[in-house]
């Protein structure tokens, strides 16, 4: 199939970015920003990038990139026909924790992109959990055809090895962001809906810790469902939060007000650590446990013990350096003839 080309015989776009973008989840929006910054570091500007989004208008206005609906096969096809590559840019996309829909969607997009003539690659993703035969089979088939596979945590690397996939390890793209150091004394709390058990156990442990020390806490929702959950927990008397905020970005003042943090979402923990806040990770997923242990955070276990620690600033600085190095290497692989 002949590849659609732009002026001078070149594809109009260098990359189409695919992830959970435009879905009102701050972590995924920060991943998109991180990927745009990484592309800029290799000389690829926003005019050469396009994004699949749940809210294309918002994505175009916010990031200054071309954006189309992630739900439109026709638009995705036309965009990929005029792009050199398609990259899954960060997030836990290949997982079947709740269903195989996520694996099915991203496998389908990658297959469509290949038919359109795109090089496909992955940067900064988690892989798994993949508990079903269908999920593992689809993931293996989709990822065996990528030009470059860069995963962000040890658990993902181990699963890739079991699936017979060759991968390199890279930091989460959000770790490349620079944030002001926190100077406050508030406890920052993040809980997300999960299995109906973990979030309740965590709320009881956090609530007891705050009460025993007469500490002031604020809820930090990384997505609207986090806010709804924490409001419900406050209503049930399991948590005492003076406020619940839904930050619009990494520069929201709530991060600078933190004294220590305890939370479930991966990127809540990433932003807390980048702000210099000691913390405790509540691992609902292997990626959270891996990040928490790597950055020096305490990890909330079944005993409910909360012992804030970290962050390891030297490890975070190494993540910034490694992020650029690995991305440049991956990009060279993608653009080679």
ZAVOTI-511093 format. One record per residue (C-alpha): residue in three letters; x, y, z. Coordinates in pm, whole numbers, padded with zeros to 5 digits, always signed. Layout:
AlaXYZ;...
END
This chain:
Unk+00000+00000+00000;Unk+00141+00336-00101;Unk+00215+00570+00187;Unk+00046+00912+00185;Unk+00310+01185+00175;Unk+00326+01557+00227;Unk+00540+01834+00086;Unk+00882+01724-00040;Unk+00790+01355-00032;Unk+00783+01339+00349;Unk+00497+01234+00576;Unk+00327+01541+00717;Unk+00352+01412+01076;Unk+00647+01250+01247;Unk+00428+01074+01504;Unk+00070+01013+01606;Unk+00051+00988+01986;Unk-00193+00735+02126;Unk-00279+00695+02493;Unk-00560+00763+02739;Unk-00549+01130+02645;Unk-00844+01368+02665;Unk-01022+01152+02925;Unk-01003+01393+03222;Unk-00726+01204+03398;Unk-00444+01436+03507;Unk-00182+01162+03500;Unk-00246+01087+03135;Unk-00248+01457+03046;Unk+00093+01491+03210;Unk+00213+01191+03008;Unk+00109+01371+02692;Unk+00295+01686+02799;Unk+00599+01477+02885;Unk+00594+01309+02543;Unk+00563+01644+02363;Unk+00864+01771+02559;Unk+01064+01458+02472;Unk+00985+01501+02103;Unk+01100+01863+02126;Unk+01432+01736+02266;Unk+01495+01548+01939;Unk+01388+01839+01721;Unk+01029+01734+01650;Unk+00794+02029+01705;Unk+00423+02032+01781;Unk+00341+02096+01416;Unk+00481+01749+01338;Unk+00277+01573+01609;Unk-00084+01456+01614;Unk-00285+01310+01903;Unk-00572+01064+01938;Unk-00795+01207+02210;Unk-01125+01160+02388;Unk-01167+01539+02362;Unk-00987+01654+02045;Unk-01086+02020+02074;Unk-00949+02046+02428;Unk-00630+01863+02334;Unk-00569+02088+02033;Unk-00629+02406+02235;Unk-00421+02296+02532;Unk-00118+02149+02358;Unk-00115+02318+02017;Unk-00123+01992+01821;Unk-00351+01837+01560;Unk-00597+01607+01733;Unk-00874+01369+01623;Unk-01122+01148+01807;Unk-00976+00828+01946;Unk-01311+00664+01867;Unk-01314+00737+01491;Unk-01146+00465+01280;Unk-01180+00685+00971;Unk-01000+00979+01133;Unk-00732+00755+01281;Unk-00674+00593+00940;Unk-00643+00926+00760;Unk-00407+01062+01025;Unk-00185+00753+01017;Unk-00175+00765+00637;Unk+00003+01100+00667;Unk+00233+01008+00958;Unk+00569+00837+00979;Unk+00493+00657+01305;Unk+00240+00588+01579;Unk+00359+00572+01941;Unk+00177+00447+02248;Unk+00304+00725+02471;Unk+00287+00623+02834;Unk+00029+00467+03063;Unk-00095+00122+03157;Unk-00259+00049+02823;Unk-00201-00324+02778;Unk-00380-00462+03084;Unk-00695-00665+03146;Unk-00755-00594+03515;Unk-01121-00519+03453;Unk-01174-00649+03096;Unk-00988-00704+02771;Unk-01133-00386+02619;Unk-00818-00183+02675;Unk-00595-00447+02514;Unk-00844-00483+02227;Unk-00855-00110+02161;Unk-00481-00046+02156;Unk-00410-00365+01962;Unk-00667-00253+01705;Unk-00521+00096+01673;Unk-00173-00046+01623;Unk-00298-00286+01355;Unk-00478-00001+01177;Unk-00165+00215+01193;Unk+00048-00060+01040;Unk-00198-00109+00757;Unk-00176+00267+00697;Unk+00203+00240+00666;Unk+00311+00366+01010;Unk+00604+00240+01211;Unk+00461+00149+01553;Unk+00648+00184+01881;Unk+00592+00208+02256;Unk+00752+00446+02506;Unk+00699+00478+02882;Unk+00423+00221+02920;Unk+00344-00042+03178;Unk+00266-00392+03057;Unk+00005-00590+03247;Unk-00147-00723+03453;Unk-00255-00968+03180;Unk-00445-01245+03354;Unk-00647-01377+03058;Unk-00530-01589+02766;Unk-00699-01347+02524;Unk-00527-01046+02681;Unk-00183-01206+02670;Unk-00232-01327+02314;Unk-00347-00989+02181;Unk-00069-00803+02364;Unk+00200-01041+02241;Unk+00078-01016+01880;Unk+00050-00636+01887;Unk+00385-00577+02056;Unk+00589-00824+01853;Unk+00546-00591+01556;Unk+00677-00272+01719;Unk+01006-00110+01614;Unk+01091-00015+01972;Unk+00943-00122+02307;Unk+01039+00087+02613;Unk+00867-00002+02943;Unk+00867+00196+03266;Unk+00891-00057+03550;Unk+01050-00384+03653;Unk+00724-00580+03664;Unk+00652-00485+03302;Unk+01001-00586+03193;Unk+00958-00925+03360;Unk+00622-00981+03189;Unk+00768-00879+02853;Unk+01038-01140+02899;Unk+00778-01408+02977;Unk+00588-01312+02660;Unk+00904-01337+02450;Unk+00922-00963+02383;Unk+01246-00766+02362;Unk+01218-00445+02563;Unk+01431-00173+02720;Unk+01353+00002+03045;Unk+01286+00375+03062;Unk+01156+00617+03325;Unk+00795+00727+03325;Unk+00779+01036+03098;Unk+00633+01246+03381;Unk+00953+01210+03584;Unk+01122+01441+03331;Unk+00906+01736+03446;Unk+01050+02001+03679;Unk+00840+02114+03976;Unk+00892+02370+04251;Unk+00981+02224+04589;Unk+00703+02196+04846;Unk+00725+02409+05159;Unk+00400+02328+05341;Unk+00290+02095+05617;Unk-00036+01954+05483;Unk-00093+01586+05430;Unk-00188+01519+05066;Unk-00419+01220+05022;Unk-00517+01045+04700;Unk-00751+00748+04676;Unk-00901+00607+04359;Unk-01184+00360+04299;Unk-01050+00008+04270;Unk-01189-00319+04406;Unk-01409-00181+04685;Unk-01173-00322+04947;Unk-00828-00165+04905;Unk-00953+00192+04898;Unk-01161+00134+05214;Unk-00871-00029+05399;Unk-00642+00257+05293;Unk-00898+00518+05402;Unk-00927+00359+05747;Unk-00548+00347+05788;Unk-00505+00707+05673;Unk-00798+00829+05880;Unk-00661+00665+06194;Unk-00314+00807+06132;Unk-00445+01162+06081;Unk-00669+01142+06388;Unk-00397+01011+06617;Unk-00166+01299+06522;Unk-00425+01578+06479;Unk-00298+01642+06124;Unk-00462+01851+05855;Unk-00519+01673+05523;Unk-00642+01769+05177;Unk-00768+01525+04917;Unk-00603+01542+04575;Unk-00816+01394+04298;Unk-00631+01301+03980;Unk-00963+01231+03805;Unk-01329+01313+03881;Unk-01393+00960+04010;Unk-01124+01010+04276;Unk-01309+01317+04402;Unk-01640+01130+04410;Unk-01484+00843+04604;Unk-01315+01065+04862;Unk-01630+01271+04911;Unk-01811+00945+04988;Unk-01542+00836+05233;Unk-01565+01170+05412;Unk-01942+01133+05426;Unk-01904+00790+05588;Unk-01668+00928+05849;Unk-01368+00724+05727;Unk-01161+01031+05635;Unk-01142+01387+05763;Unk-01034+01612+05474;Unk-01047+01989+05492;Unk-01083+02010+05115;Unk-01072+01799+04799;Unk-00906+01956+04497;Unk-00892+01848+04133;Unk-00562+01998+04008;Unk-00551+02120+03650;Unk-00180+02052+03610;Unk+00158+01987+03767;Unk+00193+02351+03869;Unk-00118+02360+04088;Unk-00033+02510+04430;Unk-00156+02203+04617;Unk+00179+02030+04547;Unk+00375+02314+04707;Unk+00158+02294+05020;Unk+00249+01934+05097;Unk+00439+01810+05401;Unk+00395+01444+05315;Unk+00170+01244+05088;Unk-00008+00910+05080;Unk-00186+00789+04772;Unk-00281+00530+04515;Unk-00241+00688+04172;Unk+00102+00647+04015;Unk+00127+01006+03897;Unk+00009+01143+04230;Unk+00316+00974+04376;Unk+00536+01096+04089;Unk+00429+01459+04133;Unk+00462+01438+04512;Unk+00816+01304+04483;Unk+00914+01562+04219;Unk+00793+01827+04467;Unk+01028+01683+04730;Unk+00748+01550+04951;Unk+00810+01238+05163;Unk+00542+00985+05093;Unk+00366+00651+05121;Unk+00246+00467+04810;Unk-00072+00258+04822;Unk-00008-00009+04558;Unk-00320-00115+04370;Unk-00099-00214+04075;Unk+00262-00339+04039;Unk+00366-00012+03872;Unk+00281+00181+04191;Unk+00476-00058+04411;Unk+00773-00044+04174;Unk+00775+00335+04163;Unk+00730+00369+04539;Unk+01016+00135+04620;Unk+01242+00297+04357;Unk+01188+00653+04477;Unk+01228+00553+04842;Unk+00865+00591+04948;Unk+00703+00385+05218;Unk+00455+00128+05088;Unk+00124+00072+05265;Unk+00090-00298+05339;Unk-00193-00506+05480;Unk-00100-00397+05832;Unk-00193-00039+05746;Unk+00137+00104+05868;Unk+00205+00457+05742;Unk+00571+00556+05750;Unk+00651+00841+05508;Unk+01001+00837+05362;Unk+01201+00963+05063;Unk+01213+01088+04802;Unk+01550+00985+04663;Unk+01658+01299+04476;Unk+01958+01133+04313;Unk+01732+00863+04169;Unk+01489+01126+04037;Unk+01773+01317+03874;Unk+01897+00998+03709;Unk+01544+00946+03575;Unk+01555+01285+03399;Unk+01886+01202+03235;Unk+01789+00848+03142;Unk+01453+00960+03000;Unk+01618+01177+02736;Unk+01884+00918+02655;Unk+01643+00629+02608;Unk+01397+00840+02408;Unk+01670+00953+02168;Unk+01780+00593+02120;Unk+01422+00477+02056;Unk+01361+00760+01811;Unk+01674+00669+01613;Unk+01540+00314+01583;Unk+01202+00444+01466;Unk+01334+00675+01193;Unk+01600+00443+01056;Unk+01529+00316+00703;
END
